[in-house]
Amino acid sequence: MPTMRHSSWVSVRRMIDADTASAALGIELTELAEGRAVCRMTVTGQMINGHGLCHGGYVFLLADTAFACACNTRGPVTVAAGAEITFVSPAREGDVLTAEAAERTRYGRSGIYDITVRRPDGQVVAEFRGRSRELR
């Protein structure tokens, strides 16, 4: 699966394996490359809001997990400095959502990442932008 330095992949794998919040939702890391990650999650009945749609908090969490994986591919421990999301279309129970994260730029100890969350039919569910910061 990895197309990057082995040690960085191991570091991301350790991080995702210790992420009990993502694991509890069934989030899987499916692709990983330097500055890039893809995660997926199936929308379950417990994720449905009062309108019968996937609660936005779960969509955010999926995007945030892909963001965390992508921004930690370079080695230093990196965390979110901030993030915002725009919800574009709904997801429903049974949808398998995919979040694709891509690094846009890095500067000093900071970076900007864009994450697109899609339904199985390719329809965009949300656009997420994360700002990262390396810890030292």
KEKE-3310 file (N, C-alpha, C; in steps of 0.2 Angstrom, whole numbers, plus 5000, padded with zeros to 4 digits):
npx = (5004:5009:5017:5028:5041:5046:5047:5039:5027:5025:5024:5012:5003:5004:4998:4985:4981:4980:4970:4956:4943:4941:4942:4931:4921:4922:4931:4943:4959:4964:4972:4989:5001:5015:5010:4997:4981:4969:4953:4940:4922:4908:4891:4882:4866:4867:4873:4864:4855:4841:4834:4835:4847:4865:4874:4882:4894:4900:4904:4913:4922:4927:4933:4943:4951:4957:4964:4973:4980:4986:4994:5003:5012:5025:5034:5038:5028:5012:4998:4981:4979:4968:4952:4940:4923:4913:4897:4890:4881:4869:4873:4868:4861:4870:4878:4894:4906:4920:4935:4946:4962:4973:4989:4991:5000:5015:5023:5037:5033:5020:5005:4993:4979:4968:4952:4941:4925:4916:4901:4897:4892:4900:4896:4900:4900:4905:4917:4932:4944:4960:4972:4988:5000:5017:5023:5036)
npy = (4994:5007:5022:5028:5034:5020:5022:5033:5028:5018:5026:5033:5022:5017:5028:5029:5016:5018:5026:5027:5033:5034:5021:5016:5020:5013:5017:5016:5016:5018:5021:5028:5040:5051:5066:5063:5055:5042:5038:5028:5026:5018:5023:5021:5016:5022:5034:5043:5058:5069:5072:5061:5059:5057:5063:5078:5079:5067:5066:5076:5071:5059:5066:5073:5063:5058:5069:5070:5058:5061:5073:5068:5061:5064:5063:5071:5073:5079:5090:5096:5113:5120:5120:5119:5116:5113:5108:5099:5090:5078:5063:5046:5032:5017:5022:5022:5031:5041:5049:5059:5065:5079:5087:5104:5114:5117:5126:5132:5125:5123:5118:5116:5108:5099:5091:5080:5073:5060:5052:5035:5036:5046:5058:5074:5076:5084:5097:5100:5109:5109:5115:5113:5109:5106:5098:5101)
npz = (5000:5004:4997:5001:5012:5022:5037:5040:5036:5045:5057:5054:5053:5066:5073:5068:5072:5086:5087:5094:5093:5079:5075:5082:5074:5063:5054:5040:5034:5018:5008:5006:5004:5002:5009:5007:5009:5010:5017:5023:5027:5033:5034:5048:5056:5069:5066:5061:5060:5066:5055:5047:5040:5038:5052:5053:5061:5060:5047:5047:5056:5049:5038:5045:5051:5039:5035:5047:5044:5032:5035:5043:5036:5034:5044:5057:5072:5069:5071:5071:5068:5065:5057:5044:5037:5023:5020:5007:5001:5006:5016:5018:5028:5026:5016:5009:5013:5007:5010:5004:5006:5003:5002:5001:5003:5011:5024:5034:5049:5047:5037:5024:5020:5009:5009:5002:5004:4998:4992:4987:4974:4969:4971:4979:4996:5006:5008:5015:5024:5031:5043:5047:5060:5065:5079:5091)
capx = (5000:5013:5022:5032:5046:5043:5046:5033:5021:5024:5022:5005:4999:5003:4994:4978:4979:4979:4964:4950:4937:4940:4941:4924:4916:4924:4935:4948:4964:4964:4978:4993:5007:5017:5006:4990:4978:4962:4950:4933:4918:4901:4886:4877:4860:4869:4876:4859:4852:4834:4832:4836:4853:4871:4875:4888:4899:4903:4907:4919:4927:4930:4938:4948:4955:4961:4968:4978:4985:4990:4999:5008:5016:5032:5038:5036:5021:5008:4992:4977:4979:4962:4949:4933:4920:4907:4893:4888:4875:4868:4874:4862:4863:4872:4883:4901:4910:4927:4938:4953:4966:4979:4993:4991:5006:5019:5028:5039:5030:5013:5003:4986:4977:4961:4949:4935:4922:4911:4897:4899:4891:4905:4894:4903:4896:4908:4924:4936:4951:4963:4978:4992:5006:5021:5025:5043)
capy = (5000:5014:5024:5033:5031:5015:5024:5037:5024:5015:5031:5034:5016:5017:5034:5027:5010:5020:5031:5023:5037:5032:5014:5014:5022:5009:5021:5013:5020:5013:5023:5032:5042:5057:5072:5061:5049:5041:5034:5027:5024:5016:5027:5017:5019:5026:5041:5047:5063:5069:5072:5055:5060:5057:5069:5082:5078:5061:5068:5080:5066:5056:5070:5075:5057:5058:5075:5068:5053:5065:5078:5065:5056:5067:5061:5074:5073:5085:5091:5101:5120:5123:5116:5121:5111:5115:5102:5100:5086:5073:5056:5042:5026:5013:5025:5021:5038:5041:5055:5060:5071:5081:5092:5109:5118:5117:5132:5131:5120:5123:5116:5117:5101:5099:5084:5079:5068:5058:5046:5030:5038:5051:5065:5077:5077:5089:5099:5101:5112:5108:5118:5108:5112:5101:5099:5100)
capz = (5000:5005:4991:5004:5016:5027:5044:5040:5035:5051:5061:5053:5055:5074:5075:5066:5076:5092:5087:5096:5090:5072:5075:5084:5069:5057:5048:5038:5030:5012:5004:5010:5001:5005:5009:5004:5012:5009:5022:5021:5033:5031:5038:5051:5059:5075:5064:5058:5064:5067:5048:5043:5036:5042:5056:5050:5065:5058:5041:5049:5059:5044:5035:5050:5051:5033:5036:5051:5041:5027:5037:5047:5032:5033:5050:5063:5074:5067:5073:5068:5070:5063:5051:5042:5033:5020:5018:5000:4999:5012:5016:5021:5031:5021:5011:5011:5012:5006:5012:5001:5008:4999:5004:4996:5004:5018:5025:5040:5053:5045:5031:5022:5017:5007:5010:4999:5006:4993:4992:4982:4967:4967:4973:4985:5002:5010:5007:5022:5024:5038:5044:5052:5064:5068:5086:5092)
cpx = (5004:5017:5026:5037:5043:5042:5041:5027:5019:5021:5014:5001:4999:4998:4986:4976:4977:4973:4958:4943:4936:4939:4934:4919:4918:4928:4941:4953:4965:4970:4982:4999:5009:5013:4998:4988:4971:4959:4943:4929:4911:4896:4882:4871:4862:4871:4870:4856:4844:4831:4833:4843:4859:4873:4882:4895:4903:4907:4913:4924:4931:4935:4944:4953:4960:4966:4974:4983:4989:4996:5004:5013:5024:5037:5037:5029:5018:5001:4988:4978:4972:4959:4942:4930:4914:4903:4889:4881:4875:4871:4869:4865:4865:4877:4890:4905:4917:4930:4945:4956:4972:4982:4992:4998:5009:5023:5030:5036:5023:5012:4996:4985:4969:4958:4942:4931:4916:4907:4899:4897:4895:4903:4898:4898:4899:4915:4927:4942:4954:4970:4982:4998:5010:5023:5032:5044)
cpy = (5006:5015:5029:5030:5026:5018:5029:5034:5021:5020:5032:5028:5016:5022:5031:5020:5012:5025:5027:5027:5034:5025:5012:5016:5017:5012:5017:5017:5015:5015:5028:5034:5049:5063:5070:5055:5048:5036:5033:5025:5023:5020:5022:5020:5023:5033:5045:5052:5063:5070:5066:5055:5059:5063:5072:5080:5072:5062:5071:5075:5062:5060:5072:5069:5057:5063:5073:5063:5057:5069:5075:5060:5059:5066:5064:5074:5080:5085:5096:5108:5123:5119:5119:5116:5114:5109:5104:5096:5081:5066:5052:5035:5021:5015:5023:5027:5037:5048:5055:5066:5072:5087:5098:5113:5117:5123:5132:5125:5119:5120:5117:5111:5102:5092:5085:5073:5066:5052:5041:5032:5044:5058:5067:5078:5083:5091:5102:5104:5112:5112:5115:5112:5106:5103:5098:5101)
cpz = (5000:4999:4994:5008:5021:5034:5045:5040:5042:5057:5060:5055:5063:5076:5074:5070:5083:5093:5088:5093:5083:5071:5077:5079:5063:5052:5047:5034:5024:5008:5008:5005:5004:5004:5007:5008:5010:5014:5020:5028:5030:5036:5041:5054:5065:5073:5061:5063:5064:5060:5044:5039:5041:5045:5053:5054:5063:5052:5043:5052:5054:5040:5039:5051:5045:5033:5041:5048:5036:5029:5042:5043:5031:5039:5056:5065:5073:5069:5070:5071:5069:5057:5050:5037:5029:5018:5012:4999:5005:5010:5020:5024:5025:5016:5014:5009:5011:5006:5009:5003:5004:5001:4999:4996:5011:5018:5032:5044:5052:5038:5030:5018:5015:5007:5007:5001:5001:4995:4987:4975:4964:4969:4979:4990:5006:5007:5014:5020:5031:5037:5049:5055:5067:5075:5087:5099)
residu = (MET:PRO:THR:MET:ARG:HIS:SER:SER:TRP:VAL:SER:VAL:ARG:ARG:MET:ILE:ASP:ALA:ASP:THR:ALA:SER:ALA:ALA:LEU:GLY:ILE:GLU:LEU:THR:GLU:LEU:ALA:GLU:GLY:ARG:ALA:VAL:CYS:ARG:MET:THR:VAL:THR:GLY:GLN:MET:ILE:ASN:GLY:HIS:GLY:LEU:CYS:HIS:GLY:GLY:TYR:VAL:PHE:LEU:LEU:ALA:ASP:THR:ALA:PHE:ALA:CYS:ALA:CYS:ASN:THR:ARG:GLY:PRO:VAL:THR:VAL:ALA:ALA:GLY:ALA:GLU:ILE:THR:PHE:VAL:SER:PRO:ALA:ARG:GLU:GLY:ASP:VAL:LEU:THR:ALA:GLU:ALA:ALA:GLU:ARG:THR:ARG:TYR:GLY:ARG:SER:GLY:ILE:TYR:ASP:ILE:THR:VAL:ARG:ARG:PRO:ASP:GLY:GLN:VAL:VAL:ALA:GLU:PHE:ARG:GLY:ARG:SER:ARG:GLU:LEU:ARG)
# end
